[in-house]
Amino acid sequence: MTEQLLPIGPADIDAAARVIAPFAVRTPLLSFPVLNERVGAKVYLKPEMLQRTGSFKFRGAFNKVASIPQDKRAGGVVAFSSGNHAQGVAAAAKILDMQATIVMPADAPLSKRERTKSYGAEVVLYDRDRDDREAISRGIAEKRGATLVRPYDDPFVIAGQGTAGREIAEDMAALGLSPDIVVAPASGGGLIAGVATAVKARFPLAEIVVAEPDAFDDHGLSLTAGHREPHAPAGRTICDALMALIPGEMTFAINSKLLARGVTASDKEVGAAVAFAYRELKLVVEPGGAVGLAALLAGRLDVAGKNVVIVLSGGNVDADLFAELVA
């Protein structure tokens, strides 16, 4: 990667865009009168549920897996994930004819586990409360001579996720608009770190806001504290993709400098946002992907008269949960 003060820069995202272009979907910006009228702003949604594998994760996964030298590919790749990174890595490995082993929590949605297997990956389950997923993954990688593909603390992964922000910046510029606020969810922080890097490079006055579930707001806590802070490790959220305990070291090095603040939404508000997206916008969004929209609909953002971009990060929702939320 290029030499700079932060782990990645715009040039790294440009390079990632060239790598993933033949394989990834360039998702559009969507605007809906019903949403604009409800919140009194011009809102543009970045629908990453339309991305290959159903989430933004394919971008970073493919950029990372493609960076592995040919003489290191025989051992395959290993990743740990609750589902979306798992599918991204598995799909990238399949395209590049490599074996993938994915370490997933036993309580991950069945649909995510099955789709990961459908890409030809081996799935190894662990207990989210008792086991160390990273230690399990490292052990497998060492035994097999595989490359560990981290979900967020990797410059190639962050740069790949940043291609979503690059597209946002290009599409807003093509509309002759400047984004006032750009909102994206965070678990480890790779998506919003990449998005912030790309958007701020073209629109330095844009406010980048991280959205998280209530009680899982480690990024918001960390931004306030000025250093990495974990959230309380107890409990669950329907936003299963956003349950990382603490921001990544590499991602927070970026986010602490580029993000304006954090907002949260309750599970009830997230569920309402999933239902709104389905009923009013005809979009299928998973809870973790809808947390930014939930914060917007709940009035957590001062958006009146502004241009707002919300990243809907994925659509891999369990069918039973989705039916419950939209009923």
ABEGO torsion letter per residue (X at the ends): XBBBABABBAAAAAAAAAAAAAABBBBBBBBBAAAAAAAGBBBBBBBAAABBGGBAAAAAAAAAAAABBAAAAAAEBBBBBAGAAAAAAAAAAAAAGBBBBBBBBAABBAAAAAAAAAAGBBBBBBBAAABBAAAAAAAAAAAAGBBBBBAABBAAAAAAAAAAAAAAAAAAAAAGBBBABBBBBBBAGAAAAAAAAAAAAABAABBBBBBBBBGABAAAAAAAAGBBBBBBABEBBABAAAABABBBAAAAAAAAAABABBBBBBAAAAAAAAAAAAAAAGBBBBAAAAAAAAAAAAGABBABGBBBBBBBABABBBAAAAAAAAX
